[in-house]
Amino acid sequence: KKELLTIVTRTEGIEKNTDFLKNGKPWTIPANKKVIILIDQTFLTMGYPELTVSGGKDSHIRIGYAETMFQTPKTKGNRNDLTGKRFIGIRDVFMPDGGANRTFKPSYLRAFRFIQLEITTQNEPLTLHSFFNVKCTAPVALEARFETDNPALNQLMEMGWRTASLCAQDMLLSDAYYEQMQYVGDSRVHNLVMLTLSGDDRLTRNALIQFDQSRIPEGLTYACYPNPFYLIIPSYSLIHIDQLHDYMLWKADKEYLKQFELGIGNVLDWFENRMQPNGLLSRIDWWPALAWPKGYKNGVPPQMEKGNNTLYTLHYAYTLMHASEIYQFTGNTEKQRECLARAERIRQAVRKLCYDSNRKLFKESPDLAEYAQITNVLAVMSETVQGDEAKSLMRTVLTDTTLTGKVDLFLHAYLFEAMNKTGTSAAFFNEISEWHTMTKLGLTTFVEVPLEWDEEGQRSECHPWSTAPNIHFFKTVCGIRPTSPGHKTVVIEPELGELKKLKAVYPHHLGNIEMDLTVQKKTLKGTIAVPPGMQTTFRWKGNTLQLKSGLQTIALKSNE
């Protein structure tokens, strides 16, 4: 749809024309002139900018698009402060023939907050008639609602939806500006946030099928597909199975999931063929990365080439658990039992060989006494550690500053899940500090790499793999968590922290869950509506209620 551009923020060689963008009044560039016009949209967007001009035969128009302005080629600072900054971005070139009402638009999507026009005229003046963006996203609407008495959280809700929806095109783009590829790993978070905020599963179903179609003869999926980029990351093949499990919890579509059983088996067998007699995985071929944990070189755990890596072994066990539940749902009980047995053997081996009883943490390998945050998160998620022991471990994971392998923005999705699993979800509000840093620096979408780690390591300004907070506004703050396929059974256990008010709508194909809650003097009051066909248990601070279909009023006093 047509999207007006916001403001001419800087010019060189010509006076600013505030009416050109605001009121559509023509702007004439005199003959034999060289000018620069910088436009600030004030927020990141995506589409096909259209420029219509007349005259100006043999003029040279260079149109540049950038997510942000730069202090140096690697530093950006506050995105709203343009002082001393320069423009760096991809460019199109348009050379008018001198005719009337000539329109230029790029042949492919452009992502931008800033557009810079560099215009050189010859012997004829050039008239700019109009310049606007034709915004392009998939036809997926924001159906969710999340409003609190904390404006900072509400702002993150808006930024997360902008990040996810801009990168929802005919497939799920990894980012708006750079690679623009559909990665298996990235799309796990992207799929979940799209389902959570829109209730629309079309792009999810499309992505899961395309990844399944990408398999190489070994049985692994491509890391990204459909793209002309032969990249294999074995952990991403596991994540494809994890995504199928995510989708099963969303929608109980047995026939759809059955088509993936062969591919699931191929991936699991690839990993099983690399299991050693000691119960740990051997050396992993291809690129053995898992996102960008801090301290891991190119995303790869230390000494990965030697085998016996705890993180990869635990990820395999975690995915085996998901596969067992998929097989149970599709009725393949033999495969279900086989996956459960494999996972249990791994858990026993990891506890025996990789657990440090003094540190009460899992080492990176039996012979490497280094301790990574993401590895211990996977120990929780794979149920290698459970109960009070898991809760204690998570407290260490959240507070021990000596740990390596710190979760990046993508892997926070796993950290948040582990917090919910161990009853440590009160830490959620502290763990989203990185996203608050983004708002303070003037960003309108979520970046790829934590700003708190490395300003100069930044690249993408719009990366959906960083939208885990938006998922967990509903899974953690609202506390809405499915416990069986298709959301047939759901637990609602809000973690409100210091919040006093919460209004939320959670869209689902069975019907919306809606809540309007307030906390006063340790009492939770308000209304909750759940759809028919969804058996829902509500828990809050020692209270448990079985909710009925429809709208109901609650008033619960804390028992803690």
Secondary structure, DSSP 4 states (H G I P E B T S, - for coil): -EEE--EEEEEESS---HHHHHT---EEEPSS-EEEEEEEEEEEEEEEEEEEEEE-TT-EEEEEEESS-BSBTTB---TT--TT-B---EEEEE---S-SSEEE--SS-EEEEEEEEEEE--SS-EEEEEEEEEE---S-----EEEES-HHHHHHHHHHHHHHHHTBSSSB-S-SSS----BHHHHHHHHHHHHHHH---HHHHHHHHHHHHT--TTSPPPSB-SSS-----HHHHHHHHHHHHHHHHH---HHHHHTTHHHHHHHHHHHHTTB-TTSSB----S----S--BT-BTTBPTTGGGS--HHHHHHHHHHHHHHHHHHHHHT-HHHHHHHHHHHHHHHHHHHHHHEETTTTEEEEETTEEEEBHHHHHHHHHTTSS-HHHHHHHHHHHHH-TT-BSB--TTTHHHHHHHHHHHT-GGGHHHHTHHHHHHHHTT-SS--SS-TTT-GGG---S--GGG-HHHHHIIIIIS-EEE-SGGGSEEEE----TT--EEEEEE--TT--EEEEEEEETTEEEEEEEE-TT-EEEEEETTEEEEEPSEEEEEEEE---
